[in-house]
Amino acid sequence: MTNRQILVIGPSWIGDMILAQSLFKLLEQQDEDCAIDVAAPAWTLPLLERMPEVRQAIALPFQHGKLDLWQRIRIGRALRPKGYEQAILLTNSFKSAILPFVAGIPRRTGFRGEMRYGLINDLRRLDPVRLPMTVQRFVALGLPPEAPLPEPLPRPELIASPEGALQALRRLGRELPDSPVLGLCPGAEYGPAKRWPEEHYAAVARWALEQGYAVWLFGSAKDAAITQAIDRLSGNRCLDLGGKTRLGEAIDLMSLCSAVVSNDSGLMHVAAALDRPLVALYGSSDPHHTPPMSERASILHLGLPCSPCFARECPLGHLKCLRDIAPAQVIALLHQRLDKINTSKTDPA
Protein backbone atom coordinates (compact mmCIF):
# COMPACT_ATOMS: atom_id res chain seq x y z
CA MET A 1 0.00 0.00 0.00
CA THR A 2 1.46 3.34 -1.05
CA ASN A 3 1.43 6.38 1.20
CA ARG A 4 -0.95 9.22 0.47
CA GLN A 5 0.78 11.51 -2.01
CA ILE A 6 0.04 15.23 -2.24
CA LEU A 7 1.30 17.79 -4.76
CA VAL A 8 1.39 21.40 -3.58
CA ILE A 9 1.63 24.18 -6.16
CA GLY A 10 3.72 26.60 -4.17
CA PRO A 11 3.93 30.39 -4.18
CA SER A 12 6.67 32.43 -5.85
CA TRP A 13 7.55 34.80 -2.99
CA ILE A 14 10.14 33.66 -0.44
CA GLY A 15 8.08 34.83 2.52
CA ASP A 16 4.95 33.06 1.28
CA MET A 17 6.87 29.83 0.72
CA ILE A 18 8.08 29.91 4.31
CA LEU A 19 4.50 30.45 5.52
CA ALA A 20 3.47 27.49 3.36
CA GLN A 21 5.51 25.26 5.67
CA SER A 22 2.70 25.62 8.21
CA LEU A 23 0.47 23.77 5.72
CA PHE A 24 3.11 21.09 5.18
CA LYS A 25 3.35 20.58 8.94
CA LEU A 26 -0.43 20.31 9.23
CA LEU A 27 -0.59 17.69 6.48
CA GLU A 28 2.12 15.68 8.21
CA GLN A 29 0.31 15.96 11.55
CA GLN A 30 -2.84 14.61 9.93
CA ASP A 31 -0.98 11.69 8.33
CA GLU A 32 2.67 11.18 9.29
CA ASP A 33 3.15 8.79 6.37
CA CYS A 34 1.91 11.16 3.68
CA ALA A 35 4.37 12.24 0.97
CA ILE A 36 4.40 15.95 0.13
CA ASP A 37 5.94 17.18 -3.12
CA VAL A 38 6.05 20.90 -3.90
CA ALA A 39 6.18 22.39 -7.39
CA ALA A 40 7.46 25.95 -7.39
CA PRO A 41 9.90 28.36 -9.09
CA ALA A 42 13.50 27.20 -8.92
CA TRP A 43 14.64 30.09 -6.70
CA THR A 44 12.48 28.76 -3.83
CA LEU A 45 14.14 25.32 -3.81
CA PRO A 46 16.77 26.21 -1.16
CA LEU A 47 13.86 26.86 1.21
CA LEU A 48 12.16 23.56 0.42
CA GLU A 49 15.44 21.69 0.88
CA ARG A 50 15.45 22.96 4.49
CA MET A 51 11.90 21.77 5.22
CA PRO A 52 11.94 18.13 6.39
CA GLU A 53 8.23 17.72 5.61
CA VAL A 54 8.87 18.02 1.86
CA ARG A 55 9.78 14.80 0.05
CA GLN A 56 10.64 16.37 -3.30
CA ALA A 57 10.90 19.89 -4.68
CA ILE A 58 9.94 20.18 -8.36
CA ALA A 59 11.43 23.20 -10.11
CA LEU A 60 8.98 24.91 -12.46
CA PRO A 61 10.61 26.67 -15.44
CA PHE A 62 7.71 29.00 -16.27
CA GLN A 63 8.42 32.67 -16.83
CA HIS A 64 6.66 35.09 -14.50
CA GLY A 65 3.39 36.26 -16.00
CA LYS A 66 3.62 33.88 -18.99
CA LEU A 67 1.04 31.21 -19.78
CA ASP A 68 3.65 28.71 -21.06
CA LEU A 69 0.76 26.38 -21.88
CA TRP A 70 2.67 23.60 -23.61
CA GLN A 71 5.32 23.47 -20.89
CA ARG A 72 2.59 23.16 -18.26
CA ILE A 73 0.95 20.38 -20.24
CA ARG A 74 4.26 18.58 -20.71
CA ILE A 75 5.15 18.69 -17.02
CA GLY A 76 1.62 17.74 -16.02
CA ARG A 77 1.75 14.65 -18.22
CA ALA A 78 5.16 13.71 -16.80
CA LEU A 79 3.69 13.81 -13.28
CA ARG A 80 0.78 11.47 -14.04
CA PRO A 81 2.64 8.28 -13.05
CA LYS A 82 3.29 9.72 -9.58
CA GLY A 83 -0.26 8.87 -8.57
CA TYR A 84 -0.99 11.96 -6.50
CA GLU A 85 -4.30 11.79 -4.65
CA GLN A 86 -4.63 15.54 -4.10
CA ALA A 87 -3.21 18.80 -5.41
CA ILE A 88 -3.33 21.90 -3.20
CA LEU A 89 -2.88 25.18 -5.03
CA LEU A 90 -1.50 28.07 -2.98
CA THR A 91 -1.70 30.38 -5.98
CA ASN A 92 -4.92 31.83 -7.36
CA SER A 93 -4.12 32.15 -11.07
CA PHE A 94 -5.76 30.27 -13.94
CA LYS A 95 -2.44 29.12 -15.34
CA SER A 96 -1.33 27.51 -12.07
CA ALA A 97 -4.38 25.21 -12.19
CA ILE A 98 -3.47 23.72 -15.58
CA LEU A 99 -0.65 21.43 -14.42
CA PRO A 100 -2.54 19.47 -11.73
CA PHE A 101 -5.52 19.11 -14.07
CA VAL A 102 -3.35 17.68 -16.85
CA ALA A 103 -1.60 15.45 -14.28
CA GLY A 104 -4.95 13.78 -13.67
CA ILE A 105 -4.92 14.41 -9.92
CA PRO A 106 -8.41 13.44 -8.76
CA ARG A 107 -8.84 16.08 -6.03
CA ARG A 108 -7.63 19.59 -6.81
CA THR A 109 -8.07 22.05 -3.95
CA GLY A 110 -7.81 25.82 -4.14
CA PHE A 111 -9.57 29.13 -3.63
CA ARG A 112 -11.67 30.72 -6.33
CA GLY A 113 -9.44 32.64 -8.69
CA GLU A 114 -9.18 33.51 -12.36
CA MET A 115 -11.95 31.42 -13.95
CA ARG A 116 -10.68 28.10 -12.58
CA TYR A 117 -14.03 26.31 -12.55
CA GLY A 118 -13.50 22.73 -13.71
CA LEU A 119 -9.73 22.91 -13.39
CA ILE A 120 -10.24 22.93 -9.61
CA ASN A 121 -12.91 20.56 -8.35
CA ASP A 122 -12.49 21.27 -4.61
CA LEU A 123 -13.15 24.98 -4.97
CA ARG A 124 -13.18 27.05 -1.78
CA ARG A 125 -14.60 30.50 -1.16
CA LEU A 126 -12.10 32.75 0.56
CA ASP A 127 -13.55 34.60 3.55
CA PRO A 128 -10.99 37.34 4.33
CA VAL A 129 -12.72 38.10 7.63
CA ARG A 130 -12.38 34.53 8.89
CA LEU A 131 -8.95 34.11 7.30
CA PRO A 132 -7.19 37.51 7.39
CA MET A 133 -3.65 36.06 7.44
CA THR A 134 -1.84 34.44 4.52
CA VAL A 135 -0.70 31.55 6.70
CA GLN A 136 -4.30 30.90 7.80
CA ARG A 137 -5.39 30.71 4.17
CA PHE A 138 -2.67 28.21 3.34
CA VAL A 139 -3.49 26.01 6.35
CA ALA A 140 -7.22 26.16 5.63
CA LEU A 141 -6.66 24.45 2.28
CA GLY A 142 -5.36 21.40 4.15
CA LEU A 143 -8.61 21.10 6.11
CA PRO A 144 -12.23 20.36 5.17
CA PRO A 145 -14.19 23.46 4.07
CA GLU A 146 -15.10 25.76 6.98
CA ALA A 147 -13.24 23.55 9.46
CA PRO A 148 -11.76 25.45 12.42
CA LEU A 149 -8.07 26.21 12.27
CA PRO A 150 -5.76 24.52 14.78
CA GLU A 151 -4.60 26.63 17.70
CA PRO A 152 -1.80 27.41 17.65
CA LEU A 153 -0.98 27.17 13.98
CA PRO A 154 2.08 25.06 13.14
CA ARG A 155 5.11 27.34 12.86
CA PRO A 156 7.66 27.32 10.05
CA GLU A 157 11.02 25.87 11.09
CA LEU A 158 13.89 25.88 8.62
CA ILE A 159 16.76 23.46 9.21
CA ALA A 160 20.02 25.33 8.68
CA SER A 161 23.50 23.91 8.20
CA PRO A 162 26.24 25.38 10.42
CA GLU A 163 28.82 23.75 8.16
CA GLY A 164 27.18 25.40 5.15
CA ALA A 165 27.55 28.75 6.91
CA LEU A 166 31.25 28.16 7.58
CA GLN A 167 31.80 27.14 3.96
CA ALA A 168 30.07 30.33 2.80
CA LEU A 169 32.31 32.41 5.06
CA ARG A 170 35.41 30.66 3.78
CA ARG A 171 34.32 31.27 0.20
CA LEU A 172 34.11 34.97 1.07
CA GLY A 173 37.56 34.87 2.68
CA ARG A 174 36.14 35.28 6.17
CA GLU A 175 36.12 33.35 9.43
CA LEU A 176 33.40 33.06 12.05
CA PRO A 177 33.83 36.06 14.39
CA ASP A 178 34.42 35.57 18.11
CA SER A 179 31.80 38.22 18.85
CA PRO A 180 28.01 37.80 18.57
CA VAL A 181 26.47 38.80 15.24
CA LEU A 182 23.65 41.21 14.47
CA GLY A 183 22.02 40.61 11.09
CA LEU A 184 20.46 43.52 9.19
CA CYS A 185 18.11 42.94 6.23
CA PRO A 186 17.55 46.37 4.64
CA GLY A 187 16.10 45.24 1.30
CA ALA A 188 12.56 44.44 0.17
CA GLU A 189 11.83 42.88 -3.19
CA TYR A 190 8.39 44.50 -3.37
CA GLY A 191 9.60 48.08 -3.40
CA PRO A 192 10.91 51.18 -1.55
CA ALA A 193 7.72 51.63 0.51
CA LYS A 194 8.76 48.60 2.58
CA ARG A 195 12.34 49.76 3.23
CA TRP A 196 13.41 51.43 6.46
CA PRO A 197 15.86 54.24 5.55
CA GLU A 198 19.53 53.40 5.07
CA GLU A 199 20.65 56.02 7.57
CA HIS A 200 18.45 54.43 10.25
CA TYR A 201 19.95 51.01 9.60
CA ALA A 202 23.42 52.57 9.75
CA ALA A 203 22.62 54.09 13.15
CA VAL A 204 21.67 50.66 14.47
CA ALA A 205 24.81 49.16 12.91
CA ARG A 206 27.05 51.75 14.59
CA TRP A 207 25.39 51.08 17.95
CA ALA A 208 25.89 47.33 17.57
CA LEU A 209 29.52 47.74 16.56
CA GLU A 210 30.13 49.93 19.61
CA GLN A 211 28.58 47.19 21.78
CA GLY A 212 31.07 44.66 20.41
CA TYR A 213 28.82 42.96 17.86
CA ALA A 214 29.78 41.99 14.37
CA VAL A 215 27.24 43.29 11.84
CA TRP A 216 26.25 41.31 8.75
CA LEU A 217 24.24 42.97 5.98
CA PHE A 218 22.00 40.54 4.10
CA GLY A 219 20.42 41.14 0.71
CA SER A 220 20.12 40.07 -2.90
CA ALA A 221 21.99 41.59 -5.83
CA LYS A 222 19.15 44.13 -6.12
CA ASP A 223 19.91 45.25 -2.56
CA ALA A 224 23.67 45.62 -3.07
CA ALA A 225 23.59 49.42 -3.43
CA ILE A 226 21.63 49.65 -0.16
CA THR A 227 23.95 47.37 1.82
CA GLN A 228 26.99 49.21 0.43
CA ALA A 229 25.54 52.55 1.56
CA ILE A 230 24.85 51.23 5.07
CA ASP A 231 28.36 49.81 5.34
CA ARG A 232 29.82 53.12 4.19
CA LEU A 233 27.74 55.07 6.73
CA SER A 234 28.93 52.61 9.40
CA GLY A 235 32.60 53.23 8.70
CA ASN A 236 33.05 50.20 6.43
CA ARG A 237 33.08 47.91 9.47
CA CYS A 238 30.23 45.56 8.49
CA LEU A 239 30.32 42.32 6.52
CA ASP A 240 28.42 43.31 3.39
CA LEU A 241 26.73 40.19 1.99
CA GLY A 242 24.49 42.07 -0.47
CA GLY A 243 24.47 40.10 -3.73
CA LYS A 244 27.34 37.89 -2.55
CA THR A 245 25.44 34.88 -1.26
CA ARG A 246 22.94 32.43 -2.66
CA LEU A 247 19.67 32.03 -0.78
CA GLY A 248 20.76 28.78 0.86
CA GLU A 249 23.98 30.39 2.08
CA ALA A 250 22.07 33.38 3.46
CA ILE A 251 19.80 31.03 5.42
CA ASP A 252 22.75 29.16 6.91
CA LEU A 253 24.58 32.39 7.77
CA MET A 254 21.52 33.97 9.34
CA SER A 255 21.17 30.95 11.63
CA LEU A 256 24.41 32.13 13.31
CA CYS A 257 23.04 35.60 14.14
CA SER A 258 22.24 36.50 17.74
CA ALA A 259 19.48 38.82 16.51
CA VAL A 260 18.09 40.21 13.25
CA VAL A 261 16.52 43.51 12.20
CA SER A 262 14.52 43.32 8.99
CA ASN A 263 11.99 45.04 6.81
CA ASP A 264 8.84 43.10 5.97
CA SER A 265 10.54 40.85 3.45
CA GLY A 266 11.34 37.25 2.64
CA LEU A 267 14.42 37.41 4.85
CA MET A 268 12.26 38.55 7.76
CA HIS A 269 10.33 35.29 7.47
CA VAL A 270 13.62 33.39 7.16
CA ALA A 271 14.80 34.89 10.47
CA ALA A 272 11.50 33.97 12.13
CA ALA A 273 11.65 30.41 10.79
CA LEU A 274 15.20 30.11 12.15
CA ASP A 275 13.87 31.25 15.56
CA ARG A 276 16.24 34.21 15.66
CA PRO A 277 15.34 37.13 17.98
CA LEU A 278 13.85 39.55 15.48
CA VAL A 279 12.77 43.17 15.14
CA ALA A 280 10.43 43.43 12.15
CA LEU A 281 9.72 46.83 10.56
CA TYR A 282 6.42 47.43 8.77
CA GLY A 283 5.52 50.46 6.65
CA SER A 284 3.24 50.11 3.63
CA SER A 285 2.26 46.52 4.48
CA ASP A 286 0.03 45.05 7.18
CA PRO A 287 1.57 43.11 10.09
CA HIS A 288 -1.82 41.49 10.70
CA HIS A 289 -1.74 39.93 7.21
CA THR A 290 1.80 38.52 7.05
CA PRO A 291 3.37 38.64 10.53
CA PRO A 292 6.56 36.77 11.37
CA MET A 293 5.55 33.41 12.85
CA SER A 294 7.73 33.54 15.94
CA GLU A 295 7.31 34.33 19.62
CA ARG A 296 10.79 35.88 19.51
CA ALA A 297 9.73 38.58 17.05
CA SER A 298 8.92 42.18 17.94
CA ILE A 299 6.96 44.23 15.41
CA LEU A 300 7.33 47.97 14.90
CA HIS A 301 4.41 49.51 12.99
CA LEU A 302 3.22 53.07 13.49
CA GLY A 303 -0.28 52.47 12.15
CA LEU A 304 -0.57 55.88 10.49
CA PRO A 305 -3.92 56.82 8.88
CA CYS A 306 -2.34 56.39 5.44
CA SER A 307 -1.07 52.88 6.10
CA PRO A 308 -1.16 50.14 5.13
CA CYS A 309 -1.36 51.36 1.53
CA PHE A 310 0.33 48.27 0.01
CA ALA A 311 2.00 50.52 -2.56
CA ARG A 312 5.48 49.84 -3.94
CA GLU A 313 6.41 53.50 -3.49
CA CYS A 314 4.94 55.97 -1.01
CA PRO A 315 2.03 57.66 -2.86
CA LEU A 316 2.40 60.74 -0.62
CA GLY A 317 6.15 61.00 -1.08
CA HIS A 318 7.11 61.22 2.60
CA LEU A 319 7.38 57.56 3.75
CA LYS A 320 6.51 58.67 7.29
CA CYS A 321 5.33 55.14 8.14
CA LEU A 322 8.99 54.07 8.14
CA ARG A 323 11.01 57.28 8.48
CA ASP A 324 9.28 58.07 11.78
CA ILE A 325 10.37 54.76 13.31
CA ALA A 326 13.47 55.97 15.14
CA PRO A 327 16.65 53.88 15.45
CA ALA A 328 16.36 54.29 19.22
CA GLN A 329 13.09 52.31 19.14
CA VAL A 330 14.78 49.44 17.33
CA ILE A 331 17.77 49.53 19.68
CA ALA A 332 15.45 49.40 22.70
CA LEU A 333 13.74 46.28 21.34
CA LEU A 334 17.12 44.71 20.56
CA HIS A 335 18.15 45.37 24.16
CA GLN A 336 15.04 43.52 25.36
CA ARG A 337 15.59 40.55 23.05
CA LEU A 338 19.31 40.26 23.71
CA ASP A 339 18.88 40.71 27.47
CA LYS A 340 16.49 37.74 27.44
CA ILE A 341 19.16 35.64 25.71
CA ASN A 342 21.86 36.69 28.15
CA THR A 343 19.58 36.11 31.15
CA SER A 344 18.68 32.62 29.96
CA LYS A 345 22.39 31.81 29.56
CA THR A 346 23.23 32.92 33.11
CA ASP A 347 20.20 31.43 34.88
CA PRO A 348 21.13 28.27 36.82
CA ALA A 349 19.66 25.05 35.46
Secondary structure, DSSP 8 states (H G I E B T S, - for coil): ----EEEEE--SSHHHHHHHHHHHHHHHHH-TT-EEEEEEEGGGHHHHTT-TTEEEEEEE---TT---HHHHHHHHHHHGGG--SEEEE----SGGGHHHHHTT-SEEEEE--SS-BTTBSEEE---TTT--SHHHHHHHTTS-TT----SS---------HHHHHHHHHHTT----SS-EEEEE---TT-GGG---HHHHHHHHHHHHHTT-EEEE---GGGHHHHHHHHHHTTS-SEE-TTTS-HHHHHHHHTT-SEEEEESSHHHHHHHHTT--EEEE-SSS-TTTS--S-TTEEEE----TT-----SS-TTS--HHHHTS-HHHHHHHHHHHHHHHHHHHHS--
